[in-house]
Amino acid sequence: MADKISTLISQELNLPLDPVHNTVSLLKDDNSIPFISRYRKEATGGMNELEIQSIDMRLKYYQDLQKRKATILKTIEAQEKLTPELSTRIMNCWDATALEDLYLPYKPKRRTRAEAARQRGLEPLAKIIMAQRTTDVQARASQFADGEAVPTAADAIAGAKNIIAEWISENTAVRNSVRRAFRHSAVLTSTFVKGKEIEGRNYENYYDYRQPLSRVSSHQLLAMRRGEKEGFLKVGIGIDDDRATDNICRIVVKGQGQASRLVEEAAADSYKRLIRPTIETEFAAMSKGRADESAIEVFAQNARQLLFAPPLGRKRIMAVDPGFRTGCKVVCLDEQGNLLEHTVIYPTAPHYDVEGATATVKELVQRHSIDAIALGNGTASRETERFLKRIRHEGREVEVYVVSENGASIYSASQTAREEFPDQDVTVRGAVSIGRRLLDPLAELVKIDPKSIGVGQYQHDVDQGKLKDTLSFTVESCVNSVGVNVNTASRQLLTYVSGLGPALAQNIVDYRTRNGAFASRRELLKVPKMGAKTFTQAAGFLRVPGSANPLDNSAVHPERYALVEQMARDCGCSVEQLIADKEMRKKIDISRYVGGEVGEPTLLDIMKELEKPGRDPRDKVQAVEFDDDVRDIKDLRQGMELNGIVTNITQFGAFVDIGIHENGLVHVSEMSNKRVHNPERYLRISQPVRVRVKSVDLERKRIALSMKGVKQDINQ
């Protein structure tokens, strides 16, 4: 059965069978996706994490299908209706919808019209009519009329038709016929709910909407479904009912006599009452599922880009959470993100204490040797930015970086924040989060629910289970791609390391607290509950700077230390010298070391890592200068060219921060003179861009931007 599942996955994903089979085996053995992708390339044929994730998802689908088959077989067997032929059909079925169609005639039902007719003894009459061979239906029906449960022949025929209607609805060929009609010609319609026209203006584009279902985009469908949920829209999926009924009759009607006419009537009833509602619901769920997948994919891409946002590095940070009436909360952090001091300044309206605020900032910068300032992008951000940039610091260059505040308030009120800063209020915690996002965005953002980090669209409307799984995978992928310093990482960051999880992450932090910094990777085996299997999964992604073994601060896995040491011996040097000497590494012929489980992919990875041990794949942070003449949406003029930063990417375009409260939208049609199919492949979160103002809607506070013909010359 495992071979069959591997074959199916290989065909579906168009991937080679042997690597798929190997990957399935590794997944079944509880190996994590990051570990398989990074350290088992020979087995997987070098498949990337996304390909392995796809295999994992299909494997889980087929495993669930196997469990469902077992339940169905057990249920039918209990009814004493399981034949060898039916059992074989069920076992050979690998599609969930087709499996449920096979099960439908045997599925325990609540009291239906058909069931009531059966209880009145009308199933034999239904079989007579369905056979369509009798020439006198009335006479046969009279035999079933007892004057009590079945008063008349007409009542007998009506009951028989209900049974026939149910049989037709359970006919696989009939259901597939209707499915084909929905698949090829279904139309999605949306109309407004009377009396809600003004209140639901956000959905006015869908007040009179009609479009083939196959052409409705993900964001449009999710918008309509949200409008429907909020009570502003009526949404439906329809096909040509007459044609669908005719197609059903071609399958079940065999002649032109009275019995055939009754079957035709039962078919029409079956379609209207039993088949169409269920197939419509099926396609509504299917289209919603596809829309969810598309939206979740965009969300995950955005989250990945945000988590991979460039870190400033180990610098001393002053973080400023701007505000007007309550002032700007200021915190100072050391290179590790530890809180040194906090205060409040009032440089903007209504206080305008520019002199006092300037003196405070200058004094803090000097006292704590501040290297950079992280400024939140919320209320009063532009005014505070202008104030900070006017300050001159004697003998120091202190750059000001505008940082997204999304999710900072959620972090500041969380249990994590309370544990880190039990004696500080939410304003201090929020400012610390802003500063740490400049220091290391990944390390800080893992403390926040990915849904709250300010990217994506319709995240509250999609399947929450799938969203959670996808975002967890995305965070795990990012954390393991970068690697984690085991001596400084938070419990939240360690949780996402391959093979660990919350409990082991806490055990590592507790061990570190009791015993001091880890001296080597091998010491991790002393952590409670850290078994050999878990160590194998996690070790390559954990870094131990300062270890006696330099490989402990690299992505070289401990299982390959002996191999690297052999390379060093063959070169007549130590591992440290091999890492330091580029020319010596060039002399290594990696083909000499191929053998066993070690192939060229692993050896190439090792050589890259020796070239730059523990390298961070993220870029360096960039500061963007906004136009100082543009402070409010009212300052915008059509044709203006401005600097901006991409803050969010959707299927229909990208939102860009141009230095005012409202973000502008670059529609997908305005990104380039060439057609852009996937905005997330053309732009990335936090990317500096140059844009032109296309139009401004002051009433709705909407800004349309364009990148067409605009020279992208700012720190690309």
N, C-alpha and C positions, 0 to 999 in steps of 0.2 A: 504493500500500500504506500509506503514511503517513496518508493521509486516512482509510482504513479503520480504522486503529488509533485515530486520534483520535475517530472516530465511536463505536467500541466503548467507549473510555474514557468518553466523554461520557455514553453510555447507562448504563453500569455505575454511575458516580458521580453521575448525575443532575445534571450540570453543563452549562452552555451550550456548544455545539459550538465556536464561534469562539474563545472564550478558552482552551478546552482545546487546540485546534489551535495557537494561538499559544504556549501554555505548552510543549507538546511540542516545538515548534521551538526555543524558548529552551533547554530541557533538552538537546536533541540538540546544541546549539551550546556545550555545556559551561558554561552559566551556573549558578551555585549557587542553591539554593533560597532562602536569605536574600536574595540580591541580586534575584532575580526578584520575590519577594514585596514587597520594600521599594521597588524602583526601576523596576519595569516594570508598574505597576498598570493603566496604560491597556491594555496588551496582555492582561493576565490577567483584566481585569474586576474587579480588587480582591480576587482570591482570597487567602486566608491561607496561611501556611506549611504547615499540616496538609493542606489541600486540594491544594496543589502537591506535597507529599510523596506523597499518594495517587496523583496522576497519574504521578509519577516511578516509583512501585512498579509500577503497571500497565503503564507503558511498558516497563520492564525485563522484566516477565513476557512481554509480546508479542514483544519482541526475542529473548528466549531461545526462545520458541515458534517464531519464524521460523528460528532456527538449527537447532532440532530437526527442523523440517520438511525442511530442506535435507539433513540427515543421513539421514532416513528415505527420502526420494526417491532419494538416491544409492544406498542399500543395496538398495532394491527394484529399481531400474534395473539394478544389477549382477547381480541374479537373473534378469533378463529377464522380469519379471512386471509391470512398470509399464505399465498401460493408460492411455489418455487420461482415461477416467472416474475411475479411481483417483487419478490425479494431480490432477484437479480437486477431488475430494473432500478430498484432503489439503490442498491449497492453500486451500480454503474453510473449513477446520476451525480454530476459534479457541479450542478448549478442550483443555487438555493431556491430560485423561483420555480424551476422545473420540479424540484423535489417537493415543494409545497403543493404543486398541482397534482402530483402523484398521490399525495397524502389526502387531498381534499375530500374525496368520496368516503374516506374512513375516519375523518376528523370528527371527534365528538361535537355534536351541535346542541345549541340551546333549542327550545321548542319553536320550530319554524312552521310555516304553512304546510310544507311537504311532510314534516314529521307528524303533524296533526292528521293529515290525510292518511298516512301509513297506519296510524293507530286506529283509524276507522276502517282498515282493511282494504284500501283502494290501490295498493301497489300492484296487484295482479291486473287491474284494469289499466293502470298506467302503462304496464308492459305491453298489453294488447294494443293500445292506441299507438305507442311508440314504434311497434313493429310495422304499423301502417299496412296491414294486410286484411283486416276485417272490412266488410262492406256495409255492416249495420252497427255502427257504434252505439246508437240509441238503444238497440235491443240488448247489447252486451252490458251497457251501463245500467239498464233496468235491473239486471241480475244482482247488482250491488246496492240497490236502493232498498233499505229495510224499514223505512218510515220513521226511524228514530235517529240513530247516529248519522245516517245518510237518508234524508227524507225523500229525495227524488232522484231520477236519473240525471237531471241537470246538476244537482249537487255532487253526484258521483263523478261526472265529467270534470267539473270545476276542481275537485280535489285531485283527480288524476293529473290534470294540467299543472297543478302546483308541484306535484312530484316530478313531472317531466321537465318543468322549468328548472328545478334544482339539478336534475341529471345533466341538462344542457349546460348549466353554469359550471358543472364539474368536469366537462369534457375538455381535455387538454387541447385538442385541435381547435375547438371553438374559442377558448381563451387566447390561444396564440394568434388566431385570426384577428381578434379585437386588439390585441397588443400590437400587431403589425400596423393596423389602422392608426393607432395612437402614435406609434413610432414614426410613421411617414407623414401623417397629416394633422396631428394634434395642434390646436390653436389655443394660445393662452389669452384670456380676456381679463380685463380689469375695469371696473366702473366704481364711481364714488357712492358712498352711502348717503342717501338723501338726508339733508339737514346737517351734514358734516363738511360741506364744501369749504366754508371759511376756516373752520378749525383745522382742517386737514390740508392746508395749502402746500405743505411740504411735499405732498404726493400729487400735486395737480398734473404732473406729467403723465400720471396713470389714471386720470379720471375717465378717459375713454380710450383705452389701450387694447389693441388687438394685434397679435404677432404670432407667426408659427413658433411653436414651443422650441423647436430646434435652433431658432435664431435669437432667442432671448438670452441676453448675457447674464452672467452670475450676479453682478451687482444690481441689475434691473429686477431679477427674480427675487432677490433677498429684500430689496426695497419694497416690492409689492407685498411680499409675505409679511413684512413688518407692518405695512399699512393695514393689511387685513387683520393682523393680530391686535392692532390698536383701535380697530373699529371704524376706519375711514374708507376702506376699500372692500369690494367684493371681487374675489379672484376665482376663476374657474378654468378648467381645461376641457375642451370639447372636440368632437370629431363629427363627421356626417353620420348621424344616427341611422338614417334610412339605409344607407349603403352598408353600414356595419350589420344591421339586421338581415339584409339580403344575403350577405356573406355567410352569416350563421345558418340561414335557411338552406343554403346550398350544401351545407355540411350535414344537416340533420333531417331535412325533408326529403322523402323518397318518392313521392307520387303526387296525385292531384285529388284523391278521394277525401271523404269527410275526416278520416283519421289524420291524413296529412295536413289538412287545414287546421285541425286542432293542435298538431305539433307546431305548425307555423305560428299560431296564436301564442302557444307556450314559449316559443323561441323569442317572440317580441317582448313578452312579459319578462322572460329570463334576462334578456339584454338590459331592459330598462330598470328592473328592480334588483337584480343580483349581479350581473356581469359588469355593466358600465360603472356603477359606483365603486366597485373594488378595483377595477383596472385604472380608473381615474385617480383613485387614492394611491395606487401603486406608482403611477407615473408622476403624480405630485410629489411623492416621497423620493422617487428616483431623480427628478429634476432638482428638487431641493438638495438631495445628497450630492449631485454633481456641482451645484452652486456652492454648497458648503466646502467641498474639496477645493474648488478653485479659489474661494475666498481665504480658506485656511492656508493654502499654498502661498498666496500673496502675503498673508500675515506672517507666515513663517520666514519667508524671504526677507521681509522687512525687519523682523525680529533678529534674524541672523546678522543682517547688516548693522543694526544698531548695537548688538552685542559685540560685533567685531569692530566697532568704532575705535579709531586710533586712541591709545592712551598717551597721556603726557609723559608718563614714566615716573620714576621715584623722585618727585620734586616736593617742595614745601608749598602748600596751597592755602590761599585765603579764599574762602567761599562766601559769596554774598547772595542772600535771598532778598530781592528787592521788594519794597513796599512804600506806600505814600504815608498814610495816617499813622500806622504803627512803626514806621521806620524800616530800615534795612538791617536784617539780622546778619552779623558777621562772625564767622568762625575761622580759626587758624588750625591747620592740620600739618603734622609732620610727614615725612616721606612714606610712612606706613599707613597714613590715613587716621592716625590717632589724634584726638581732640586736644589742642594745647590751650586754647582760650576762646572765649566768645563775648560779644558785646553787641550793642545796637547803635547805629548812626542814623542821622536824619538830614540827608543832603537835599531832599526834594520837597515838593509841596506836601503838606501845608507849612512845614517847619522851616525849610530853607537854611538849615544850619550847615552851610557849605564849609565855613572856616573850621568849625569844630570837627566835622566829619573828616575833612582833609587831614587835620592834625592826628586824628585817631588812626586813620589808615596808614599814614606815613610811619607813625610810631610802631604799629603792629608789624609792618613790613620789615622794618629794621630790627626789631626785637627778635622776631622769629625767622629772619632770613628768608622771607617769602620769595618764591621763584615765579609764581603765576597767580592770577586771580580768576576764579570760576564764578561767573555771574548767571544766576537763574534767569530764564527767558520769560518770566511771568509779568505781572503788573509792575509798572515803573521801571522795567528793564532798560528801555532806551535812555530814559532820563538818568538812571544810575550809571549806565555805560559811559555816557558823555562826561559825567562827573569823574569817574574813575580814570578815564583816559587823559584827563587834563592834569592829573597829579604827576609830578616828577619826583622820582626816588633817587636820592644821591647815590651814585655809584652802582645802581642796580637797574637792569632792564626787566620790568615786570609786565608781561603781556596779559591782556584781558581776553578771556574766552567766554563766549555766551554758551551756556549749557542748558539742555532741555530739563525742565522741572517735572515732566510727566511721571507720575507715580511717586514722587518724593513725599507728598502728603500721606499717601497710603503707607509707605515705609515708615514715616515718622510716628504713625499711630499703631504700628504692628508690634507683635510680641517680640520679634527680632530686635527692633529698635529699643524697646523697653529693656531687653536683656543687655544690649550694648551700652545704653546710656540711661540707667535707672534714675539718675538724679537730675536729668535734663528734661526740659519741656519739648513739645512737638516742634516748635520753631527752630530750636537748636538742632534737633535730630534731622529736620528737613534740610537745613543749610549744610550739615555734614554730608548728607547724601549727595547734594549738588557738587560739593568739592571732590568727593570720592569718585564721582562720575568722570571728572576730568583726569584724575589720577589713574584710574583703571575702570572704564565703563563696565566691562564684563564682571569684574569682582563685585561691583555694587549692584548692578541690575539683576543679578541672580537672586537677590534678596526680595525681589518684588514679583508678584504674580505677572507673568508675561503679558496677560491681557491688559495690564494697566500701564504698560510702558509707552503708550502713545503712538503706536503704528498699526497699520491694517485698517480694516473696515468691516462693519457688521459683525464684530467679534462676539457680540451678545446674542446674535440671531442664528448662528451656526450651531451644529451639533457640539455641545460642550465637551462631551467625552473625547471625540476625535480631536477637537481643538487642544484640549489639555495634553493628550498623547503626543500630538505633533509638536507642540511648543516645548514640551519636556524633552523630546528627542532633539529639537533644534538647540536648546540650551546645553544639553549634554554634548552634542556635537561640537559646539563652539568652545566649551570649557576644555574638552579633551584635545581639540586642535591646538589650543594655546598652551596647555599644560598648566600645572598648579604647583606653586611653592608650598610644600607641605608644612613648612614652619611658620608661614604667615597667613595661610588661607583660612577664611571663615568656615564655620560649619556648613553654611548654605552653599558655599562654593565647592567644598569637598563632597557634598551630597551628590553632585552631578558627575563626579569622577567615575570612570568606568568601574563597575563592580562594587561600588561602595554603598551609597544610599544613606538615609538620615541617621540610622543607628550607629553604623560604623564611622560615619563622619564625626559624630559626637564623641565616640570612643577615641578617635585620633586627637581631637581637641583636648579631651580630658587627660589623655596620656601626656600630651605636650605640656599641659599646665602642671602636671605633677612632676615630670622628669626633665623638663626643659626641651630645647630644640632637638629634633632628630639629627643624629650624626651621619646616618646612612639610610638608604632604602631598605636594607636588610633589617634595620631596627623596627620597621613597620610590622614585622612578624610578631613583635612583642605586644602589639596592641590587642586587647581582648576582642575575640571573635574574628580576628584577621587570620583566616586559614590560607593554606597554600594556593587554593583555587582563586580566592579573592585577590590575593597578592599578585598572582599572575595577571589577572584582569586589570588591576589598578596601577601596578608599579611603573609601567612605562610612561604614564601620564602625570606622575608625581615627581617633582623636582626637589633635590636637596642641595642647595648652594652651600659651598664650603665643605662638602664631603671629601674625605680622603681619596675617594674614587671619583675622578672627574665625570665619569659616565653617569653617576647618580644625578647630575644636573643636566642631563640630556634626554632625548627621546629614544635612545638606544635601550632596548628592553634587557633586563638582567639575564634573561635566558640566552642572550647573545654576547654577554661580557667576555666569555671565554674566547669567542671568535675574534673579537677586537683585540684582546690581549695576544692572541696568536699572530694577528697581523703585525702588532707592535714588535713582537719577538722576531718575526721574519724580517722586519726592517732594522733590527738591532737597536731598538729604542724603547722607551716607556710609552704608555698610553698618553700621558701628558705631552710628551714630545711629539707624538703622532698627531695630536690635535693641533699643536702649535705650528707644525712644520708643513706648509702647503706642498712644497716640493717633494717631501718624503711621501706624502699621501698620493701624489701623482704617479709614483713608481709602483703602486699596488696594482696587481693584476687580479681583479675580483673573481675571475673565472677559476682561479686556483682554489677558491673557498666554497664553490658550489657543491652541494652534496647533502643528502638526507632531506631534512625539511627546509634547508636554506637554499634559496634560488637567487637569481639575479635581482628580482624586485626588492627583497630584503637587504641584499648587499648594497644596492644603489641607495636605499634609504639610510643605511648606516653611514655610507660615505658622505652623504649630504649633511647628516647630523654631526659628523666629525669636523666638517668644514665650519659649522657654526653651531656649537652645542646649545641646546635649549633656546633656539631662535624663536622669536615672537613673530607670527605670520601677519600681525596687524601693521598697518601703515603708521606714520607719525601724525600727530594732531596738527591741524591747521587753524589759524584764526582768520576770520572773514571780516572785512571792513564794510559796514553798511553805510548807505548814503546819509550823511548827517543832516541834509536838508529835508529828508522824508521822516517825519516823526508820527504821522497820523494818516489814516486812509484818505483824509481830505487833501493831503499834500500830493497825492498821486495824480499824474496827468498822462493821458494816452500818449504812447510813444516813448515814455521814459525808459531808459535802460538802467537796471539796478543789479547789485550783487545780491545773492541769496543763498540759502542753504536748504537742500531737500530734507523735509521733515517726515514725509509719509508718501508711500507709493500705492496706488490702487490700480485696478484694471483699466480705468478710464483716464488716468493721468497721475500727476504728481503734485503734492502740495509743497509750496516753497515759502520759507520764512524770509521776508525782505526787510526785516527790522522794525515792523510795526506789530500791533496786537493781532491783526488778521493775517492769516496766511493766504497767499494767492494760489490759484490752480493753473498748472500747465496741462491743458487737455492733451491726450495722447496724439491728437491731430496737429498739435502745435509744438511738438518736441523736436521735430526735424523735417526737412523738406522731403526726406524719404519716409516711407510708411513704417511706423513703429508698431509691431505686433505685441511685444511684451515690454511694457514700461520698466519692469523690474530688471530687465536685462540691459536697458539703455541708461538708466540712472541708478544711483544707490543712495541709501539713507546717509545723511551728513555730508553729501557731496556739495562742494561749492559750485554754484552755477551763475551764469549771467542771463538775465531775463529782460524782456520788454513788456511794458504794461499795454495790454490789448484793450481792456475796458474796465470800468469801475462802476459797480452798482452800490451807491451810497446807502440807499434804503435797506437793501438786504445784506449790506456789508460783504459783497462778493467781489473778488478781484480776479480777472482773467489775465493770464500771462502767456507769453510765447517765447520760445527759444529759436524759432525759425530765423535764420539769417543773422543771429546774434553771435558774435565771436566769443567763444568760451576761452577766455584768457586769464581766468583767476584760479591759480593753484589747483589745476585739475589733478 
